[in-house]
Amino acid sequence: MIRLVGTIFCSFFKIGLFTLGGGLAIVSLVQQEMLARGWLTNAEFLDILGIAQMTPGPIGVNTATFVGYRVAAQHGAGVWTALAVSLVATLSVTLPSVLGVHFGGGWFNRNRERPVVRRVFVILRPLVAGFVTAAGVALTLDVFPRFGFTVHEFVDAGVFAVTAALVLTKRFSPLWGLLLGALAGIASPLFPLSANGI
């Protein structure tokens, strides 16, 4: 169990260390790490991503908390041990940021207007946008199958397209999209659709 805790600590410390641009920018890094270690399947990761986005806090922290608990429980740990491992995972993903702010915050405040520092942020902005876009495209491809939509997946694709179009108009709050999606998920058992492809 000690070796497992060390592996969890190192994995999430690495994720926290390379978190540039917020949670969405590291979705692909978190996904690759979780799948490579066999801690989550792709479907489980997508479920966790949805839950992590709806709960308060950054996606990396929320994912670390869940995965720490889940992995420990899968390896036979009791509830309290699994909670302790979950806490280790959560602390390890936040530790690089805490250390960075503590040791580098003063330097950054003194040097933020220097041309070199400003150029670094000019480069980082499109880099972060690229990370977010890549993660969005990869997740979209994972959610929808390549061939043979079923009725449910066709409805999902329609909801995705309508929500994206409405949010892009900037007149529709993403919160309404989440609420409508949750209501649709709750109501879906009332309207069973054929499982056959269309």
N, C-alpha and C positions, 0 to 999 in steps of 0.2 A: 504493500500500500504506500510506503514511503517513496518508492521509485515512481509510482503512478502520480503521486502528489507533485513530485519534482518535475515530471513531464508536463503536467497540467500547468504548473507555475511557469516553466520555460516557454511553453506554447503561447500562453496569454501575455506574458511579458513581451515576447516578440511582436505580437499583434498590437499591443499598446505602444510599443516603441515606434512602429511604422504607421501609426494613425495620423495621417496628414489630411486635413480637410473634413474631419468629422466622421461619424459612423457610416454614412452611405459610401464614402470613399474607400472604406476598407471591407465592404461586404464581400468582394471577391477573395480577399486575403483570408477572412474568417471562414468562408465557404471551403476554400482549398485546404486549409489547415484541418478543419473538422472532418472533411471527407477523407483526406489522406491518412489520418490517424484512425479512421473507422469509428469516430465518436458519434457521428450523426450520418444518416442517409440524406440524400438530396431532398427527398420529400420532408423529412423531419427538419432539415435546415430551413426550408421555405416556411414551414409552420412556425418555427422559432423566430424567423425574421418578421413574420406578421405580428406575433405576440410582442416581440422586442420593440417594434415600431409603435405599438399601441400603448405600451407601458412607459411610465416616466423613466428617463435616463437614456444614456447613449446605447446604441445597439451593441457595441463591443462589450460593455459592462453587463448588459442584460443577458447576452449570449454566454458570457463567461460564467455568470451565476448559474444559469440553467445547466450548461454542459458540465460544470464542476460537480453539481449534485447528481446528474444523470450518470456520469461515468463512474463515480464512486459507488452509487447504488448498484450499478451493473456488476461491479467487482465485489459485491457482497458486503459492502459497508452498511452499517445501521444508519438510522435517520440522523443521529447527532454527528456521526463521523462524516456522512455525506454533506451535512450542512457546513461542517468545518472545511471540507474540501471545496465546497462552493464559495466559502468566504476567501479561501486562498486564491482561487481562480479570479474572483472579483478584485481582490487587492493587487494581484499580479498584473492585471490589464490596466489598472489605474496608476500603478507605481511609476512608470516612465513619465507620465504627464506631471505627476506631483513633483518628481525630481527635477524635471525640466523647468517647471515654473519656479520652484524654490531656488535652483542654482542659476537659471538663465533669465528669469523674469526681469531682474534689475538691469542686466546687461542689455536686454532687448529694449527696455524703456529708455535707456541712455542713447542707444544707437539706431532707433527705429527710423530716423529721418536720413540716415546715411545712404548714399546712392547704391552701395553694394547690397545693403539689407533690402532696400526697396526693389531692386532688380530681382532678388531671390523670390519675393512675393509676386512679382509680375510673372515669373516663370511658374510658380506653384499654382496660380489660379487656373490656367488651362490644364495643367496636369491633374488637378483635383477634379475638374469638370470631366476630363477623360476617364478617370477612375469611376466616377459616378455613372457616366454613360455606359461604360463597359459592363459594370455591375447590373445596370438596368436591362441592357440587352441580353446578358447571360441569364438573368432571372426570368425574363420574358420567354426566352427559348426553353427554359426548364419547365415553366408552368404549362405551356401549350405544346402538345405533341407535334411532331413533324408531319405526320400523315394520319388520316382517319379520325377526324373530330367525332366525338360522341355528342349527343344532344346537350348534355351538361357542359361540355367543353365549348360548344358553340355559343351557349348562353354566356359562359364566362368570358369568351373573347368579345362578345357584344358589350358586356358590362365594362370590360377593360377599355374598349375603344370609345364608348360614350363618356366614361369618367375622364379619360385622358383628354378628350376634346373639350369637355366642360371646364376642366381645371386649367387648360391652356388659354381659355378665354379670360381667365382671371376674374370671372364673375361668379365662380362656383367654388366654395371653400372645400378643400380636401376633407375636412371634418364631416361634411355632409356625405361625401363619397364613402367614408368609413362607416358612418351610421347606416346608410342605405345598404351597403354591402353586408353589414352584420344582420340587418333585418331580413335581407334576402336569404342569407345563410340559415337563419332561424326558420324562415317560412318554407325553405326548399323541401323539407320532408312532407309538407302538406300537398305539394304538387309533384309527385314522382314522375320522372321522365323516363323514356325508354333508354336502356343502356346500349342499344344498338347504334352503330354509327349511322350518320346521315350522308 
